[in-house]
């Protein structure tokens, strides 16, 4: 008979193995060239954030191409995959932004560009949400994720604007 402590240990080990398998199954949304570009811009907040905006924009373009390509047979799953790629890149953008804020970097210029990009991303994703060309089965595969992505961007826009205001005030005080 297995003791309670052994059961807990077995359960913990099983959960660890399952989480490791899941993590290995998720792929990196960035290709090797993009990863190299980010490495080269590791210490340059403006350039690094610009790259992340470029990569996010590219993911949305890929998503839109998938939606209009008549050769795509599993449009719902492909749309979901492209949305997930966009979200992963966008989350990385926000993580990098947080890192540069902690380092007290001057982010005023990239934040203005990012806020413009956020507005563009919102418009493109809302257009997808309101498009009537997808059948109900397709929409079911990605609707929850799309709603989550839109909520993430909506929240990020507010955060980005607030951060820009804080940065402008902080650098104005530094000049005095």
N, C-alpha and C positions, 0 to 999 in steps of 0.2 A: 504494500500500500504506500502511496506517495504522500508525504507530509505536506502541510499547507505551505511551508516555506519553499519546498521544492516546486510546488505548483506555481507559486508566484514567480520563482526564478525561471521556470519554463515559459510562462506567459510573457515575462519581460524579454527573454531571449527571442521568442517568436515575434513579438512586436518589433524588436530591433531589426531582425532579419527582413521582415516585411517592409519596414520603412526604408531600409537600405536598398531593397529591390525596387521600390517605387522611385527612390531618388535616382537610381541608375537608369530607369526607364525614361525619365524626363530628359528631353534633349535640350541643349543650349540653343536659344533662338538666334544667337550671333554666330556668324560663320567665321572661319579663321582669319580672313582679311579684316573683318570688323574688329575682332579681338586684338589684332596687331595694331590697328589704328588707335584703339582705346589705350593700349599699353604705351604707345608713343606719346599720347596726350595725358598721361597719368597725373602730371603735376600742373596741368593747365586747365583750370576750371572752365573757362570760356570755351576752349576748343573741345574739351571732353563732353560738355553738355550739348554743344552744337552737334557733335557726332551722334549722341543719343537721340536728339531730335530728328536728325537725318535718318537714323535707323528706324525710328518709330514711324516716320512718314513713309518709308519704304515698305514697312509691314502693312500699313493701311492701303498702299497702292497695290500690293500683292493680294490683299483681301478683296479689293474692288475688282481686280482682274479675275480672281476666282469666281466672283459673283456673276460676271458677264461672259465667261468662257463657256461656249456651248459644248466643249469636249469634256468638261468636268462632270463626272457621273455621281460622285458622292458630295455634292455641293454643301450640304448641311455640315458634314464632318470637316470638310476642307475649310469652310467658313469658321467653324469653331477653332480649328487648329491655328488659323491665321490670327484670329482674335486673341488667342492665348499667347501667341508669339508677340503680338503688339503689347499686351499687358505685361509680359515678362520684361520686355525692353523698357517700357515706360516705368515700371517699378524700379528697374536698375537706375534709370535716370533720376528718379526721386531719391533713391539711396545715395547716389553720388552727390546730389544736391545737399543732402543732409551732412555728408562727410565734409564738403567744402564749407558749409555753414559752421561746423564745429571748428574748422581751421581758421575761421574768421576771414575767409577770402572775400574779395569784392565781387559780388555776383550781380550787381545792378544791370549791367549790359546784357549778360546772358538771360537774366530773369525777364527782361522786357521781351526778348526774342522768344523765350519759353512761353510766356503768357499769350503771345500771338499764335504760337504753335498749338497751345492748349485749345484756343478758340477754333482753330482749323480742325483739330482732332474731334472736338465736340460736334462740329457741323457735319463732318464726314460720317461719324458714327451714328448721329441722329438720322442722317439720310438713309443709312442702312436699316436702322430700326423702323423707319416709316415706309420703307420700300415695300410695295405690294406684290413684287414679282416672285417672291419665294412661297413655296407651298407650306402648309401647316406642319408637315413632318420635318421639313428642313429647319424651319424656325424653332421648333421644339428642341433641336439639337444644340442651338447656340443662344437662344433668347436669354436665359438666365445669365450666362457669361457676358453677353452684350450689355445687359442691364448693370451688371457689376462693373464692367469697364467704364461705362458712362458715369456711374456714381464715383468711381475712383478719379476720373478726370474732373468732374464737377468739384469734388472735394479738393483736389490738387490745385485747381485754378484759384480757389480761395486762399489756400496756403501760400501759393506762389505770389499772389498779390500782396498778402500780408507781409511776407518776407521781403518783398521789394520795398514796401513802405518802411519796414524796420531798417533795412540796409541804407536807404536814402537818408533817414534820420540820423543813423549812426555815423555815416560818413560826413554828413553836414556838421555834426558836432565835432568831429575830428578836425575839420578845417578851421574851426574857430579857435 
